[in-house]
């Protein structure tokens, strides 16, 4: 154990809009009820973390948007992130060597309460397990949609969360699911997940449920246009400080559409009395047994190169893959 604590760990900090830096982090040995985790890989959220990186978290949300184990305060400097997979290297002797998922910022080594380290199923590889937080978001969105067997469902936005929720919806018996995106190249990703694909101008209308996950206001307008009479439209995009204009004229009222928000920070009311966040996370991990989901993960970014690489990743259009940061012994 002493080898792990002989030198400081390294963590990613966003110091100002557009600038990321690696900083040393003191990691105490685990006390009672704690474990120490050596990071193996972590995923970057191209939704929330892009807004953090850009300094676009609204002041009204600074408290609610704090990630578990975050250091620093919004807007900057801040150590942020919530999708890390690692190996328990110290603490409870019965858990040594266990591969776990944690809602921890990007850091090479860290100590945290043992209950915050959720075991990864042995048949879920580390690379795919980093999608756990995205899968939780998708699962929550499907619950908020009240999707049922046989529904016709359109998912607008072919990013990671959109693809995950479409994959989940397509596994409901007799559903017809269409992924809708302005980029025709997303058809390949949709086909790999067994999904139909359409651009906004060719997408089927009269949908029972429409889920919007594009992150763009134009996508919300598309979602509203595809909804059938008295259908449910689920808004999963979060825009930070950016103003959003949606067109609620036209048929929005005459069709009596229902527009609901979905946010992973809260369990849906219908499940809150029975479900815990830990149960939801364990369920999300179990859903990652699907090998087709490997296509949603980028080529690896070495942790040591992340400060130079991530700014360009955040500024580029989403490619429907979660950026993957990989760690090695040199970064412990």
N, C-alpha and C positions, 0 to 999 in steps of 0.2 A: 504493500500500500504506500510505503514511503516514497517510491518512485513517482507516484502521481502528484504528490504534494511538494516535491523538491524544487519546483519552479512554477511561476505563475501560469495560470490558464490565459487564454486569449479570447476576447469577445468582440463582436462587431457593434460599433456605435455609429449612429447618424448624428453628425455634429452640427450640420446646417443643411439647408435644402441643397441636395445634389452632392453631398460629401459624406463618405463613409470611411471609418478608420478602425483598424484593429487596436484594441487596448488591452493591457494586462488586467487580469481579474484575480483577486485573492479568493481562494477556495478553501474553506475550513474543512477539516476532517469531519465526517458525519458523527453526530451525536445520537442519543437514543431516538428511535423512530425516524431516522434519516438514512439516506443512501447517497453515495457519490456516483455520478454517471459520467462516463467518458463518451463524448459525442462521436457518432459514426457518420451521420448525415442529417441534414436539415433542409426543409423546403422553404421557399420564399413565396409569400402571397403576393401575386401581382395586382390584387385589389387593395386590401388594407395597407400592406407594406409600401406600396407605391405612394399612397396618400401620406403615410408617415414620412417617407423619404422626401416628398415634395413639400412638407410642412403644411398640408391641407386638411389636417384634423381640426374640425371646428372647436373653438374654445369651450363651447357648451358640452362637448363630448370628451373633454380631456380626462375626466375621472372615469367615465364609463368605458372608455377605450383602453384603459391601462391593461396590458397583458399580464398574466401571471409571471411573477419573478422579474418584471420589468425594472430597470433602473433608469434614473433620470426622469424628467418631466417633459411633457409636450410644451412647445413644439420641439425644442432642442436644448441640449444634447440628450439623446435617448438611446437606450439599449432595448431593442424591440425584436419580437419574433415569437412564434408559438407552434413550431412544428419540428421538433427535434427527436431523433431516434438515437439511442446509445446503449451502452453496456454498463451494468452496475458493477463497479470495481471496488467498492468499499461500503461498509455498513452491515446490514443483516446478512450473516454468513449463509443463510438459506437461499438468498437471492443473488449471490455473487455469480457473475457471468450471464445473468438474465438480460435479454434484449427488451428494452422498454421504449414506449413513446411518452414524451413529456411536453407540456406546453411551456417550453423554456426558450428564451431568446437564443440567438446564434452564439454559442460559446463552446470551447473545446472540452471543458471539464466543469462540473458544477455539483453542488450538494443541495439537496432539497428533501422535503418530507417524503417518506417511503410511499405514502398513499398517492402522491402526485406522479409516481412512475408506474404507468399502466403496462402490463406485460403484452408484448406483441405475440400473436399466435406463431407457433413454430413454422407453420407453412406460409407465412407472409414474409417475403424478403425485406431486408432493411430499406432498399431503394423504394419499394412500393409503400412501406409503412409510413413514410413521410407525408403521404396524402391523407393521413388520419383526420387532421383538422378540416381539410377541404371536404372529406367525406361526411364529417359531422354537419357541416354547413348544408351539404346537399340533402342529407337525411332530414334535417330540420325543415328544409324547404319543401320536401315532399310531404311531410306531415302537415305543414301550413297550407299546402295545396288541397288537402283532403282528397287526394287521388284515389280512384277505385278501379277495380277490374273493368275492362271494356271502355274506359275513357279515351277520348281523342285528346292528346296532349301535345302542345307545341312548346318547345324550349327555345327562347330567343337569346342567342349568345353562345358561341362555341368555345368559351374559355374552359379552364379546368373544372370549375364548379358547374357550369352549364352542361358539360359533357358527363360529369358524374351524376347529376340529377336526372339527365335523360336516360342514362344507363339504368339507374334504379327504377325509373318509371316504366321503362320497357320490359322489366322483369315482372311487372304486375300482369296477371293473366288477361289476355285479349285486349290489352291496350294498343293503341296506335300512336307512336311517338315520332315527332318530326323535329329535328334540330334545324334551327333557322339562323343563318348568319349572312352578313353582307359579303363575306370572303368565300368565293366558290372553292378555294383550296381546303376549307374545313370539311368538304364532302368526304375526303379521304379519312379524316379522323372519325367522322360519323360512321362511315362504312366499317371501320375497324371495330367499332363498338356495336355493330348490328343495327344502326339507326338509319332511318330515312333522312334525307337532307333536302333543304330548299333555301333559296335566297328569298328575301322579303317579297319580291314581286311574284314569286311562284309558290309561296307557302299556302297551304290549305287554310281556309277560314272555317268559321262555325265550330271552333274548338271548344271542348268542355272545360279545359283548363289551359291557361297560358302562363308560363313561368319566364320572367325576364331576368337575365343574368349577364347582359352585355356590358353594363357599366356606362352606357351612353343613352342620353335622353331620346335619341332617334329610335333606339331599340324599344323603349317603353311605348312609343307611338305605334311601332310595329306590333307589339304585343296586344295593345288595345284593339288594333284593327283586325286581329285574327280571332278574337273572342266571340263566341256565339251568344245567343240570347241568355241573359242571366248567368253568364259564365263567370268563373273566378280567375282573376289575374293576380299573380303573386310577384311582387317586386323584391328581388334579391340583390339588386345593385345598390351600392352605397357610394354617394358622390362627394363626400367630404364637404368642403366649403363651396363647391361649384354649384351655381344656381341651375335648376332644372326646369325646363318648360315642356309641359305635356299638353297635348291637344284634347281637352275634355269636351269639345263641342261634338258635332257630328252625331254618331250613334251611341256615344258613351251612356247618356241618360236613357234614351229610348230603349236600349238593350238591357238596361238595368244591371250593368256590370258591377261586380264586386272587386275592388282593388285592395289587396292586403299586403302588409309588409312582412318580411321574414328576416330574422336576425338571430344568429347562433348564440348570442349572449344570454338568451332566455329560452327555456323549454316551452313548447306550445301549451297553452292553458289546459287543453284536454288531456295532457299527459303529465302535467306538473305534479299531481298528487301521488303518482306512482313511480315516475322515472326520476333518476338522479343524473347529474352530468357524467358521473363515472359509468353508469349503465349505458348512456348514449355513446360515450367514447369507446367502450368495449364493443358495442354493436357496430360502430363505424370500422373498428379494426377487423372485425370478423367479415365485413363486407369487402375488405381488401384482398380476400383470397382469390379474386378474379384476375387472372393473368392478363386479360385484355387491357387492364388499367396501366400496364407498364408504358403504354404509348403516351401517357399523360405526363411523363417525367422527362425533363431535359437531359442533355448530356451533362456530366458532372462538372461543377466549378470547384476547383481546389479552394479550401478555406483561405489559404494564404493569398489567393488572387481575387477574392471576393470584393475587397474595397475598390479595386480598379475595374472589375467586370460588372458589378451590379448596377452602377449608374447608367450604363448603356442598356442593360436589360430593362430597367424601369422606363427608360425613355422610348424604347422600341415598341411597336404594336405587339400585343399578346399573340403568341403562336399556339395557344391551346395546350401548353405544357407548363408544369410547375418547375421553376429553376431549382436545381438540386445542388446543394453545397456538400462537399465531402471533406471529412477530416482525416488526419493521419497522426501518427505518433509525434511528428515534429511540431504539431500545433497544440499538444497537451500543455 
